[in-house]
């Protein structure tokens, strides 16, 4: 746990510095845009091209800031113990951070808006569980598949349900064994039912209270 805590603190510190760098780039791009606005068109015939480039820089910076913010939160989550975990937030963050991996096969994981359901485990355990499932689906399903992720319950337990219009039960069937072989956290299970891959989590017990700081 000491090593995990060290990596979490170091990662959070590095992400703060990266955010400072990105803020500087964003400020410089904004200043250049202001200078272009004050320049006469005859003095800068390529002004539209420059503005297009600056707009692209701004978009990349905003994505970089969001990525560094999520990794920073992940670093702090490394120090968490069991807390009530919002599964919708877990799904949103995991899908965002795993974007590059899923895009290698041009697959999209889409979080379907729904209610708030809490599970009782650490943030990292919940995110890792979903990530393992996403990895297997990325390998097994056809390219360009769209996988819907929905927060729900299953037999009274908090759950994430993953479904894909291009996938039948037979396509999803290998996933639970492959995921379980990689050691899901205690209390987390994976199964296939009614054309869905279902990831169930231990319920949060309000009587126990939080045993750490959430992310």
Secondary structure as UniProt FT lines:
FT   HELIX           2..37
FT   HELIX           41..43
FT   TURN            45..46
FT   HELIX           47..77
FT   TURN            78..79
FT   STRAND          83..86
FT   HELIX           87..97
FT   HELIX           99..103
FT   TURN            104..106
FT   STRAND          108..112
FT   STRAND          118..121
FT   HELIX           123..140
FT   TURN            143..144
FT   STRAND          146..154
FT   TURN            155..156
FT   STRAND          157..164
FT   TURN            165..166
FT   HELIX           169..180
FT   TURN            181..182
FT   TURN            186..187
FT   STRAND          189..193
FT   TURN            194..195
FT   STRAND          196..201
FT   TURN            206..208
//
